[in-house]
Amino acid sequence: MTWNTVTIEKRGAVALVRFDREGNRNAFNQEVIAELTEVAQTFQNDLETHAVVLTGTEASFSAGIDLKERQQRFSGGQSDLELRRTYYAGVNLCRAWEDIPQITIAAIETMAVGAGVALPLALDWRVMGRDAFLYVPEVKIGINLQWGALPRLVTLVGPARAKRICILCERMGAEHALDWGLIDEIADDGKVVEKALEMAATAASMPAPAVQMVKQAVNATANALHHAVSYADADLSQLSSNFSTAQSASKDFNS
């Protein structure tokens, strides 16, 4: 199976997944979201792969959702159900990556913004470049953090820090992110994938059934209420996008 924006490179029991839009700072459009979801689903029955590294490009892990494409959602070309499906595509993407049995590691170069932070939160571990940054600007443009990311964020850093990350919209460097438990390793810029592959190889060298059982047990414990508290976050995002404050803030953000 081949995709337009995603490639898979197998290295023994480790798979390296890259997504690259070839522009737009690697922002997520519906094609990227759909293809990354399909890729995650291919690992469900893959008994040969024991760890997966997910990365974007060296110039950007991802600048978040494609704002131009997002604005086109309000043109009236989709039915209500089609629009709701579009809003839930990111939720389904993150759930697909969270649910695969293999150990998953995000390799973040340069920057991860908005949805580019939400997806790595659904993975097991995160490696970040020394000069890279994370940035969650959703509140700045008047909408909520969705893709099921908020409860995952609270689980990782606690409620007060989750509020600060989302409400103050501060850029977070690698040392800060590591100190708060948002990432697991820092690597020199340009060496992030290499470090993530090292971690993946170590995980893949362990007895796979035991690794998968531990992963599933930890996720079942840590994530027990995640869906219950975020099941409607995409609906809330669609609702808040229509607020006058969001419309005004989005125009200012894009200008």
N, C-alpha and C positions, 0 to 999 in steps of 0.2 A: 504494500500500500504506500502511495506517495501523496504528499501534500504540497501546497504552494508556498506556505510560510514556515513549515516545520520540517526539521530533519532529525533522524535518529541514527546515532552511531553506536554500534555495539562493541564493547571492549570486554570480551569474556562475559562475566556475570554482571557487568555494569553497563548501563545504557546512558548515553549522553544525548539529551534532547535540547535542540536549539530552536528558538523561534525568531524570525527576522522578517519584518515587513519591508525591509530595504528602504527605509525612510520614515518620516513622521516620528522620529525618536522612539521607534518601536512601540507606538501606542496601540492599544487593543482595539481592533475593529471586529465586526461580527465574523469575518472569515478566520482571523487568528483565534478567536474564542472557540469557534466550532472545531477547528482543526486540533487545537490543544486538548479539547474535550475528547475527541476521537482517539488521539494518541494515548491519553490516560487510560481509556477503556481497553486499548489493545494489551495493556500490561496485566489486566485482570486474570487472564488465563495463560500468562507467560511463566512457565516453570523454570526457564533457563536464566532469566534476569532476576537478580536479587537486590539490586540497588539502582536508583535512577537519579541522575543529575539533570536539573532543568536550568537553562540559562537563556538570556536574550543575546544582545550583541555587546561588544566591548564598549561601544559608544553609549549604550543605555540598556539596562535590563528592560525597563518599559516606562514610558512617560505617562502611563495610565490609560484611561479610556479615551478614544478618539473623540474629542469634543465636537468637531464638525459633524461627524456621523451621529453623535448623540443629539445634536440640534435638529437633525433631519427627522428624528422620530416624531416630532410634533407637526409634521407637514400634513398629516391626515391620510397618508397612504396605506396605513395598516389598520386592520380591524382591532377591536379591543383585545381579543385573545392573542392576536399576532403581536401586538405591542407588549402585552404581558409576557409572552414567551421571550421576546427580545430582552426585556428587563431581567428575566430570570436566567439568561444564558450564562452570565458570570457566576451566579450562584451555583449552577449546575457544573460549570467548569471547576470551581474550587472543590466542590463535593467529589467530583470524579478523581481529582488528584489526591484528596485526603483519603479516599476509600481504597486506593490501590494497595495491594499487600506488601509490595517492596518498600524498603527504606527510600525516602525521597529527600533530596537536598537541593535547595535553590542556590545558585551561584550568581551573585548580584554585582555587576560592574557599573561604575559611574553613578547611576541613579535608579531609584525605584519610586514611582509617584502614584498615589491613589490606588487604583486597581493593580498597579505594579507592586504594591505592598501587600494587597489583599491576597493575591495568589500565593506568594511565598509563605504567608501565615498558615496556609492549608497544608504545607509540606512539613516533614519531620524536623529538618534542620536548615539553617540559613548561613551561608558564607558571604561575606561582604568585602569589597575592596577598601583599602585603607583610606582613600580619599573619596569614596562614594558617599551618597547620602540617601536617606529615606524621607519622604514628604507625603503627608496625608492632608490634602487641601479641600476635601469635600465640603466641610462646614464653611469655608471661605466663599464657596460658590453657592451656599444656601441649601445644600442637600446633606443627607445622612451617609455615613459610611456603610456600604452594603456588601454584597457578595459573601454574606455570612462572616465577614471579617471582624466585626466588633466583639462578639463573644470570644473568638480566638485571641484577639488582642488582650482582652481582660484576663484570660487564662495565663497568658505569657507574662504580662507586666503588672497586673493588678488594676483595680478600678481607677485610682487617682491618676496614675500615669497614663492609662488609656484615655481618660478625659483630657489630659494635657496634650497628648499627641494629636487628638482629633479636634479639640476646640481651639487651641492656640495656634495650630497649623505651623509648628516650628520645624524647620529642617533639622534632621537628626544625623549626625556623623556616625562613623563606624564605632568609635570608642564609646560614644554615648549609647548607641544601640546595644553594644555588647554588655555594657554595665547594667542596662535595664533588662537584659535577658531577651531582647527582641531578636538578636542573632546569636550564633553559636561560635563562630570563628571569624577572624579578620585575616585577610591575605593581602600581599602586595598587589597593587593595581596591575592588571594583566595576568595575574597568577591565580585568580579566584577560581576558575574552572579547574585548574590543576589541583588546588587544595581540596575542592569539593570531590574531585575524583579519587583523591587519596582517602578521604573519609569514606566514600562509597565503597572503595576496594576493601577497606578494613571491615565494614559492615557486611559486605558480600562474602568475606572469608569465614564468617561465623556460620554455625549450623542454621540453615534457612528456616526450617520449621519453627525453631525456638525464637528466632528473630521476629518472625511474623506473628507468633502468638503474643510475644511481649508488646509489639507495636499495637496490636489490636486491643490488648488488655489496657494499656495505658490510654489509648484513644477513647475506649469505652468509658473509662473513669473520668478523664479530663474533659471530654466533650459531651458528657451525658445530657446536659441541658442546652447545648449550643443551638440545636435546631428549634427547640421550644421557644427560645427568646429571640430568634432571628428569622423565623419562618416567613415573615411578611416584610422583610427589609427591602426587597425589590419593589413591592407595592408602595411602601413608604417613600422610596426614592422617586418613583413615578409621581406620587402625590406632591412631594416637596419640590419637585422640579417645576411645578406649575405655580408655586408661590411667587408673589410679586418680588419678594426679597431675593429669591433664587434667580429669577429672570434678570433682575438688575445686577446682581453680583456676578452672574455668568458673563454678561456683557463687559463689565469692568475687568474681569479676569482675562478675557480674550483680547482686550484692547492693549 
